[in-house]
Amino acid sequence: MSSPSPDALLGPADVRELAAALGVRPTKQRGQNFVIDANTVRRIVRTADVRPEDTVVEVGPGLGSLTLALLEVADRVTAVEIDDVLAAALPATIAARMPTRAGRFALVHSDAMEVTELPGPAPTALVANLPYNVAVPVLLHMLETFPTIERTLVMVQAEVADRLAAGPGSRVYGVPSVKANWYAEVKRAGKIGRNVFWPAPNVDSGLVSLIRRTEPIRTTADRRDVFAVVDAAFAQRRKTLRAALAGWAGSAAAAEAALVAAGISPQARGESLTVEEFAAIAENRVPTDDQAHHETHRKAHHEESRQS
């Protein structure tokens, strides 16, 4: 493949010029901060381990800084952009700066939380500079919707990066940590300074790497059931699991029975449990009559829709 020219990437002047031509002011509401440093986007692509055979999906490409760096390496890039002005402008930027790769680029003008399919080959990697206000839900939605994504690297607010990569027992371990770990091995993959963004945010950013589990977590429980336990455990994180899971199980006694059956102390707290232990609790819930009826109905409906 022909190598793009070294000045194909966007520098600080290019970003400001493009933004001015489009009348774009980065908005706080969407958590927009554009990357203006070519070395940083190349570093992100390297850290993400993007390969020549990859189909990469990027969420929130903005003006295209990271998109161009991804196109230098990957086979294909599909960008998902919610902003009308940015989505309309991006294909022209790619065509102007990397004409030989423009045919390898696709744009989906949509809210990433509503994307259920993507054009072209199934994505093998997800690389994105995620706006901090939607980072976790977008990340979890993409991992759930596209099981072919093997490698993910996201740039998020440092605090969110810490939460995603935290392990049991950590002060910041919580719902994002457990749910991300359901899909992948998660770790911090570097820091990003404030001066590589325009406008410079008043928080630091971090890179998080997620490598999808080759073997899913072994459990008979459904993902939604496991996530319901996680949500309940951390909704009142200072309480013991016996108390925190009372609503989920139907009563404190029922919560205790599920915990004991899963081999977990009813006095434990959610922040000490692994994702596998949350799955074990979900497996051991004894449904109340109402729940049992609802579950039977749900399974029958699922079976019907599978056969139709």
C-alpha positions in Angstrom: 0.0 0.0 0.0 1.4 3.4 -0.8 2.5 5.3 2.2 0.6 8.7 2.8 2.7 11.8 2.8 4.1 12.9 6.2 2.0 16.1 6.3 -1.3 14.2 5.8 -2.0 14.4 9.5 -3.6 17.4 11.1 -1.4 19.8 13.1 -2.6 22.6 15.4 -2.9 25.2 12.6 -4.8 22.7 10.4 -7.3 21.9 13.2 -8.0 25.5 13.9 -8.3 26.3 10.2 -10.8 23.4 9.6 -12.8 24.4 12.6 -13.0 28.0 11.5 -14.0 27.1 8.0 -16.8 24.9 9.4 -17.8 27.4 12.0 -17.2 24.7 14.7 -16.6 25.6 18.3 -15.9 22.6 20.4 -18.8 22.2 22.8 -18.6 21.3 26.5 -22.0 19.6 26.2 -20.6 16.9 23.9 -17.3 16.9 25.7 -15.4 17.8 22.6 -11.7 18.3 22.7 -9.9 18.0 19.4 -6.4 16.4 19.3 -4.0 18.8 17.6 -0.8 16.8 17.8 0.2 14.3 15.1 2.7 12.5 17.4 -0.1 11.8 19.9 -2.4 10.2 17.3 0.4 8.1 15.9 1.3 7.0 19.5 -2.4 6.0 20.0 -2.4 3.9 16.8 0.8 2.1 17.9 -0.4 1.5 21.5 -3.7 0.2 20.0 -1.7 -2.4 18.1 -3.5 -1.5 14.9 -2.5 -3.9 12.1 -2.6 -3.7 8.3 -5.5 -6.3 8.1 -7.7 -4.5 10.7 -11.1 -3.0 10.2 -11.1 -0.3 12.8 -14.3 1.4 14.2 -13.7 4.9 15.6 -16.3 6.7 17.7 -16.4 10.5 17.7 -13.8 11.3 15.0 -14.3 15.0 15.2 -12.2 16.8 12.6 -10.4 13.6 11.7 -7.0 13.8 13.5 -7.1 10.2 14.7 -9.0 9.0 11.7 -6.1 9.9 9.4 -3.6 8.2 11.6 -5.7 5.1 11.7 -6.0 5.1 7.9 -2.2 5.2 7.5 -2.1 1.7 9.1 -5.4 -0.1 9.0 -7.1 -1.8 6.1 -10.3 0.0 6.7 -11.7 2.7 9.1 -15.4 3.2 9.9 -16.1 6.4 11.9 -19.3 7.0 13.9 -20.1 10.7 14.3 -23.2 12.2 15.8 -22.4 15.9 15.0 -24.1 17.0 11.8 -21.4 19.5 10.7 -18.5 17.2 11.6 -20.1 14.2 9.9 -20.7 16.2 6.7 -17.1 17.5 6.6 -15.1 14.4 7.4 -15.2 12.6 4.1 -13.9 15.7 2.3 -11.0 16.0 4.7 -10.0 12.4 4.2 -10.3 12.8 0.4 -8.2 15.9 0.4 -5.4 14.7 2.8 -5.3 11.0 2.0 -6.8 10.5 -1.5 -5.2 7.0 -1.9 -7.0 5.8 1.2 -10.4 7.5 0.9 -11.9 4.3 -0.6 -11.0 2.5 2.6 -13.0 5.0 4.8 -16.7 4.8 5.7 -18.8 7.3 7.8 -21.8 6.4 9.9 -23.7 9.6 10.9 -25.4 8.4 14.1 -25.4 8.3 17.8 -22.9 5.5 18.7 -25.4 4.3 21.4 -27.9 3.6 18.6 -25.5 1.8 16.2 -26.3 -1.9 15.8 -24.6 -2.5 12.5 -21.7 -1.1 10.5 -21.0 -1.1 6.7 -18.3 -3.4 5.3 -16.4 -6.1 7.0 -16.9 -6.7 10.7 -14.7 -4.5 12.9 -11.7 -6.1 14.6 -10.6 -3.1 16.6 -12.1 -0.1 18.3 -10.0 3.0 18.7 -11.5 6.3 20.0 -11.1 9.5 21.8 -14.3 9.3 23.8 -16.1 12.3 25.2 -15.9 11.9 28.9 -19.7 12.3 29.6 -20.6 9.2 27.5 -17.4 7.2 27.5 -18.5 4.2 29.6 -21.9 3.5 28.1 -20.5 3.9 24.5 -17.6 1.6 25.2 -19.9 -1.1 26.8 -22.5 -0.8 24.0 -19.8 -1.3 21.3 -18.3 -4.3 23.0 -21.7 -5.9 23.4 -22.9 -5.1 19.9 -19.8 -6.1 18.0 -18.3 -9.3 19.4 -15.7 -9.3 16.6 -13.9 -6.4 18.2 -10.7 -8.1 19.6 -8.7 -5.0 20.6 -9.9 -1.7 22.0 -8.0 1.4 22.9 -9.9 4.4 24.2 -8.7 7.8 25.4 -10.9 9.0 28.2 -10.7 11.3 31.2 -7.9 10.0 33.6 -10.5 9.4 36.4 -12.6 7.2 34.0 -9.5 5.4 32.9 -8.7 4.6 36.5 -12.2 3.3 37.1 -12.3 1.1 34.0 -8.9 -0.5 34.8 -9.4 -0.9 38.6 -9.4 -4.3 40.2 -11.3 -5.7 43.2 -10.4 -3.9 46.5 -9.5 -0.6 44.8 -11.2 2.5 46.0 -12.4 3.3 42.5 -13.4 -0.2 41.5 -17.1 -0.2 40.6 -19.7 -0.8 37.9 -17.6 0.3 34.9 -14.7 -1.9 36.1 -16.8 -5.1 36.5 -18.8 -4.6 33.3 -15.7 -3.9 31.2 -14.0 -6.9 32.7 -17.0 -9.1 31.7 -15.8 -8.6 28.0 -12.1 -8.0 28.3 -8.8 -7.9 30.1 -8.5 -4.2 30.9 -5.5 -2.1 31.7 -4.1 1.4 31.8 -2.0 2.0 28.7 -0.6 5.5 29.2 -1.2 9.1 30.0 -2.1 11.9 27.6 -1.2 15.5 28.5 -3.7 18.4 28.3 -1.6 20.4 25.8 -2.3 18.0 22.9 -6.0 19.1 22.8 -7.8 22.1 21.6 -9.3 23.5 23.7 -7.0 22.2 26.5 -9.3 20.4 29.0 -9.0 21.1 32.7 -8.5 17.3 33.3 -5.8 14.8 32.4 -6.6 12.0 30.0 -5.6 8.4 30.0 -5.4 5.5 27.6 -7.2 2.2 28.4 -6.5 -1.0 26.6 -9.2 -3.8 26.4 -8.3 -7.2 25.0 -11.4 -9.3 24.5 -11.5 -12.5 26.5 -10.8 -15.5 24.2 -13.0 -17.6 26.6 -16.1 -15.9 27.8 -16.7 -16.0 31.6 -18.0 -19.4 32.4 -21.5 -19.1 33.8 -25.0 -20.3 33.2 -26.3 -16.8 34.1 -27.3 -14.4 31.3 -25.2 -11.2 31.0 -28.2 -9.0 31.9 -28.7 -11.0 35.1 -25.1 -10.6 36.0 -25.1 -6.9 35.3 -28.3 -6.5 37.4 -26.4 -7.9 40.4 -23.5 -5.6 39.7 -25.8 -2.5 39.5 -27.5 -3.5 42.8 -24.3 -4.2 44.6 -22.8 -0.8 43.8 -26.0 1.3 44.1 -25.4 1.2 47.8 -21.7 0.3 47.9 -21.2 1.0 51.7 -23.8 -1.7 52.6 -23.1 -5.4 52.9 -24.1 -7.5 50.0 -26.9 -9.1 52.1 -28.5 -5.6 52.4 -27.5 -4.2 49.0 -28.9 -7.2 47.1 -32.2 -7.5 49.1 -34.2 -5.6 46.4 -32.6 -7.6 43.6 -33.2 -11.0 45.3 -36.7 -10.2 46.7 -35.6 -10.0 50.4 -32.4 -9.9 52.5 -32.9 -13.6 53.4 -33.1 -14.5 49.7 -30.0 -12.4 49.0 -28.1 -14.2 51.8 -29.2 -17.6 50.4 -27.9 -16.7 46.9 -24.6 -15.4 48.4 -24.0 -18.5 50.6 -24.8 -20.8 47.6 -22.2 -18.8 45.6 -19.6 -19.2 48.3 -19.6 -15.5 49.2 -19.9 -14.0 52.7 -23.2 -12.1 53.1 -21.1 -9.5 55.0 -18.8 -8.8 52.0 -19.1 -5.7 49.9 -19.4 -5.3 46.2 -16.0 -3.7 45.8 -14.2 -6.9 46.9 -15.8 -9.2 44.3 -14.5 -10.3 40.9 -16.7 -10.5 37.8 -16.8 -14.3 38.2 -18.1 -14.0 41.7 -20.9 -11.6 40.6 -21.8 -14.2 37.9 -21.9 -16.9 40.6 -24.4 -14.8 42.7 -26.6 -14.3 39.6 -26.6 -18.1 39.0 -27.7 -18.8 42.5 -30.7 -16.5 42.8 -33.9 -18.3 43.7 -36.6 -16.6 41.8 -39.8 -15.5 43.6 -43.0 -16.7 42.1 -43.4 -13.5 40.2 -39.8 -13.6 38.9 -40.1 -17.3 37.9 -43.3 -16.5 35.9 -41.6 -13.6 34.2 -38.5 -15.7 33.4 -40.5 -18.5 31.9 -42.4 -16.0 29.8 -39.1 -14.3 28.7 -37.5 -17.6 27.7 -40.6 -18.7 25.7 -40.6 -15.3 23.9 -36.8 -15.6 23.2 -37.3 -19.1 21.8 -40.2 -17.9 19.5 -38.2 -15.0 18.1 -35.2 -17.3 17.6 -37.3 -19.7 15.5 -39.2 -17.1 13.5 
